[in-house]
Amino acid sequence: MSPVDSVELAGTTAPMHATAAVTGLQCRGCGHEQPATATHLCELCFGPLEVTYDYDAIAGRVSRRRIEAGPPSLWRYADLLPVDGGDVVTLGEGFTPLVHARTLGAELGLRHLHLKNDTQNPTNSFKDRVVAMALNWALQNGFRTVACASTGNLANSLAAYAARAGLRAVIFIPANLEAPKVAATAVFGATIVPIAGSYDDVNRLCAELADDLDWGFCNINLRPYYSEGSKTLTFETAEQLGWRLPDEIVIPVASGCQFVKHRKAAAELINLGLVDARQLPRFTGAQALGCSPVASAFERGSEVVQPVRPDTIARSIAIGNPSDGADVLRIAWRTGGVVASVTEEEIVEGIELLATTEGIFTETAGGVTVAVLRKLARAGRWSGDETVAAYITGHGLKTLDAVAGRRTLGDPVQPARRDVRERLSELGLT
């Protein structure tokens, strides 16, 4: 574990928000403070903006008992979020199972392996957490149209929550997105605009459109509020472990935003006295080799993340120019974590390993996470007694093509006892 850097939790003293304890936005780079508006870039240095809070006010009311008495959703942590939890649009997001993965753990030599199963969210991915933040902040601040650039899971989630809220949703996606993810977005009535390019091309385009349109772009001008939803994964993990932080957390890395927020969440829990630890967990990142700019920089020992052109089946994390890549490196190094990558075949093997050991069907991003777990375990990273948590962020039904054809059924058997017994014998089952 790594010592907590309490400076990163510093906020201003006078709240600007009437309900939540938000005090404004602060640049992660230069520290400049500005009002809590719909913007994601520092007005001085163009660095990324973080939501700041009045932590003194939060400390005066938050407690384990208050949280435990809250709803069985992420809104039990409303005191630590940028949107008040009293009157929100919700589909019941968050508080997903934390599975003690005994069978997979035995396979990997980890007696205390836990899996945060976010496939159980309303639209079957962790994106419901961040969308819940962005959409409710947008509603409270007068936006009538919400939009996003997406590799699929965010599109599904935003379309569903916009339908629930009665807002218009406009979704920009790479044209080669998996068909199930497109269908799962279209069914909610969202407007879908396919772009002939990669996710990075789509994201760049949306950044330009956000300057032209009075829309709330979840992962652009609403990004500071949107990204705070990621913290709830770590809040829940700690609570479900009996108010303990794991020794290490393994997280899939796309833009790196989620990785950064889990570190912030752990520091908040420690500094507010909600957990007994005084050190941060180790934070470890997982990437697909076909889109591994952060893992490559980590392996080189470089602070510079060089953009790449994605070429991987793990499209939900295929961001070739990750906005928070440098921060992922900094956090991994400072906490004793690593950032590792795995091949396409290892990704599919990871999906199958999780399914056959724990009965959880994950999409390719989860396959990346499990494959990196296995890779690091085989390399002797852990003694076996550490508490390790891995975040499984999306359901396998969204990427069925990744495992299609992996197992053959053989020719149909006639509906007769003798024929069936012969087949069972051939399969070694009698």
N, C-alpha and C positions, 0 to 999 in steps of 0.2 A: 504494500500500500504506500501511498504518497502523502506527504503533509498537505493540509488544506491551505490554499491561498485565499485568505479571507478578503483580500482586496478586491477580488473579482465579484464579490457580493455587495460592494459598496453601492448605496443608493443616495438620492437626495433626501431632504427631510420633509418637504412640504408636498403632500399628495396632490396630483392634478386631476385624478380620477375620482368621481363621486362615489363609486361603489368599491371597486377593487383597489388594492393598495399600490397601484402603479403611480410612480412619480415622474416618469418620462422615459426617454430613450438615451442610451449612452453608447458612444462609439467604442467598439472592442479594440480598435487600433490606437487612437489618440486620446480617448477618454472624454471627448467633447460631449456635453449634455445638450439635449434639445427636447422640445415638447413631444408628447405621445401622439403623433399624427400618422397618416398613411404614407410612410416612407421607410426605406430599408437601408439607405446609404447616408453616411455622415455628410453634413453640409460643408465640412471643412476639408476632410481628407478622403472622402468617398469610401471609408471603411464600413464594415458591417455594424449594424445597430442592435443593441440588446435592450430588452425591457428592464427598467430598474424599479425597485420596490422600496417602500418604507419598511425596512425589516424590523425596526423598533416597534412599529404598530402591529406587524404580523406576530412578532414574538409575544406581544401582550395578550393575544387571543388564541393562537394556534396551539394545539396539544394533541397527543396521541388519542386521547379520549374524544376530543372534538371531531377528529378525522374519522375515527371508528364509528361514530354516531351518524356520519353522513351517508349519502346515498351509495348504493353498490355500483358506482360508476366513477369516472375520473373526477367528477365534480365534488367528490369528498375532499379534494385538495384545492378547492376554490380560493382559499386564503393565499395560495402560492401561485396563482394564475392571473393572467391579465384581464379576465372577464369574471364578473361576479356570477356565482352559481345559482342565484335565486330564481331567475326567470330567463331560461335559456332554451334554445332549440336543441333537442337531444334525441338520439336514437338509442341511448343506453350504452354509449361508448366507454371503454375502459373497464378496469377491475377484472381483467381476463385471468385465466388460470396460470398459476406458477406450478409447473409440474416437476416433482422430484423424479428425475429421469434415471431410475435405478438400472434398467436394462441397458440403455445406451451408455450410462456411466460405467457399468461393469465392462462393457466393450472397450471403453476408452481408459479404464483405470482411474475413474473419478467417482468417489463414493458420495460426493455431495454436489452433483451436477443438477442444476435446475434450469428449466426451459420456460421462458415467458411466452405463452402461446397466444400471440396476438392475431392468429387466424380466426379467433372467436369474436372479433369485433363485428359490428353490424354489417359492414361491407367487406369483411374478411381480411382486413389489413390494418396495420398501425396507423395508417393515414387518417382514420376516423378521429384519432386524438388531435391531430394538428388542424384538421378541417373544422372540428368543433370550436377550436379557439378562433380561427380566422373568420369563420362565418358569423359567429356571435358578435365578435368585435365589429365586423362590417355592418351588421344589423343595428347595433347600438350607435353607430356613427353615420347612419343615413344612406348606405350603399344599397342600390336595388339590383345591381348586376355583379355577380362574382365570376371570376375566371381563373384559369391556371394553365401552366405548361405541365404536361404529365407524360410519364411512361406507362400509365395505366391505373395504378392503385389510387393515386390522387384524383384522377378523373372519375373513377367509380364513386369515390367518397364524396367529392364535391357535388356531383350530380344528385346523389341521394339526399344530402343535407339541404341543398338548394330547393329541391322538390318539397321537402318537409317544411322549409321556411317560407315558401312562396316567392323565392327570388329567381331571377333569370341566371342560368349558368351557361358560360361559353368556355369550351374545353379545346385547347390546342394540343395536338398529339403528333408524334412522328408517324408518317404514313404507313410504316411497316409494323405497327404495333400488333400484338397478338389479338386475334379475332375475339376470343372470349372477353378480353378486357374492354374492347370496343363495344361489344354487345351489352356488357354489364353497365356501361355508361349511357348508351343510347336509350335503354329501357326506361330511364328516369326522365326522359324528355329534354335532356341537355342539348345544346347546339354544339356539334363537334366539327372542328376545322382541322383536317389532316394536312400536315406540312411535309413537303418533299425534302427531308433532311433528318439529321440526328436530333436527339433530345437537346443537345447544346445549341443547335440551330433554332429549335423551337423556343428555348428559354431566352435566347438573345432577342428573338423577335418579340416575345411577350414583354421583355424589359423596355423595348422601344414603344410598344403599344400602351404600356402603363403610363407613359408620359402624355399620350394623346387622348386617352379615354378616361372618363370618370367612373372607372370600374375598380372593384377590389380584387386585385390579382393575389391569390393566396400566397404563392411563393415568390412574389416580387414586392409590391408596396405594402402588403400585409405580413410580410415574412417575420418581422420581430415578434408579432403576436401569435401567428401560426406556429412558429417553431417552439414556443413555450409548451405546447401540448405534448411534445416528446418527453418532457421531464416526468410526466406521470407514469411512464413505464418504470423508471427507477424508483419513484415514490412507492408504487405498488409492490415492486420487488422487495424493497426494504420492509414494508409493512407485512407482506406475506411470509417473510423470513423471521417474523417476530421482532420487527424493528431492528434488524441487523442489515448491514451492507455486505454484499458478497466480497470475497477476496479479489475476484476478477470478473469483469463483464465483457462478453464477446458480442460485438455489434457489427452488422453489415454496414459498409460505407459506400454511399453514393456521392451526394454533395458534401457530406461530412457534417451537416447541420445537426442531425440527430446525435451524433457522437459528442459534439460540443455540449448539447443540452443535457445529456446524461451526466456529464461531469459537473455541470452547474447544479443539477438536481441533487447529486450526492453532497456537494458542498453546502447547499441550503439545509439539507437534513441534518448535517453535522453541526453547522453553526447555530441552528435553531434548537438544538438539543433533542431532536426527535429520534436520533439514534445515538448510541453510546460511543461509537467510533470517533477517533480523532484524526484518522488518516483516510484518504480517498482509496477506493478500489483501484486496481490496475485496469486500465481501459485498453482493450485489444480490438483492432479493426479487421474486417474480413472483406476481401474483394475478389472478383473473378479475374483470372489472369488476362483475359481478353479486354479488360478495362480496369487496369490496376495502377493508375498514376500515383496514388498515395503509397501503396505497398512498394512500388518501384523506388520511390524517393526514400522510403524508410530503409529499404535494403541497401541503397547507395549511401545512406547516412547524410542525405542532402535535405536542406530546408526548402528547396525549390521543387514544387510539384509541376512536372512538365505535362501539358495537355496531351491526350492521346485520342485516336479515333476508335470508338467502342466496337468490339467484335466479339460478342458473347451472347449466350442464351439467357443470361441473367439481366434482362433488359430493364427491370425495375430499379436496378442500381447501376445502370450503364451510363454514367455521367463522366465524360472524358476530360472535362475541365471543372473539377469540383471547387465550388466557391469557398469552402471551409477546409480545404485539404491541408493547408499549412497549420491550421489550428489542431487538426487531427494528429498531425505529426508531433506537435508540441505537447499535447496532452498525453499521447502514448509514451513519449520519451520521459516526461516528468513523472508519470505514475508507474513506470516500469512495465508498461504494456508493449505490444508489438502490432504491426500491421502486416498481414500476410495475404497471399493470393493462392488460388487453386485453379486447376484446369477444368475444361468443360466436362470431361468424363468424371472428374472428382466431384463436380457439382451434382451431376445426376446420381452418382453413388451416395452422396450426402442426403439427397431427397429420399432415396430408397432405404438407406440406413435408419433415418429417423422414422419412416413409416413402419418398417419391419420391427423396430425395437420399442417404439413408444406409441404407435398408432396415430401419429400426427402426420398429416399430408401437407407439406409446405411447398410453396412456389420456389423458383430457382434461387431467389435471394436467400431463403432459408437453407437451401442446399449448399450455398456458399458458406454460410455460418457453420453448419454442421461439418462440412468438409475441412474448414480451417480448424475447428475443434479437434477433429481426428488427426490432422497433420501435426498440430502442436503437441497433442498427447503422445503421438508416436515419436516425436522428437525429444520427449522427456521434459517438457516444460513444467509439469506438475508432479508432485510426489504422490498425490491421490487423496490427501486429506483436506485440500483447499475447497472452499465453497466457490463454485464457478457458476455464473448465470449467463445464459445465451439467449439472445432475443430472436424469436422466430416471428417474422413480421408480416407474412402473407400466406394465403391458402393456396394449395397446389392445384385446385380446380382452375386457377387463373392461367396456369402454364402447363396444361395437359400435354402439349406437343413435346415438351422436354422428356417425358417418359413414355410417350406413345410408341408401341412396337417393341418395347424392351422385353416383354414376355409374350410368348405365343401360346395359344390354347390348343392347337392341334385340330384335327378333323372332328366334326360332331360325332357323338356316340349315339347309337340307337337306344331308344327308351326300353331296354330290356336288361334284367338283372345280370345275365351272363356277360353282355357286352360292357356294362359298366364295371363289373368286377375285373374284366380283362384290362380295361383302361387303368383302373386303380392299381392293378398288379404291375403294369408297365411303369406307373409313376412311383412304385416302391411303397405303396400305401397299404398293402395287404400281405 
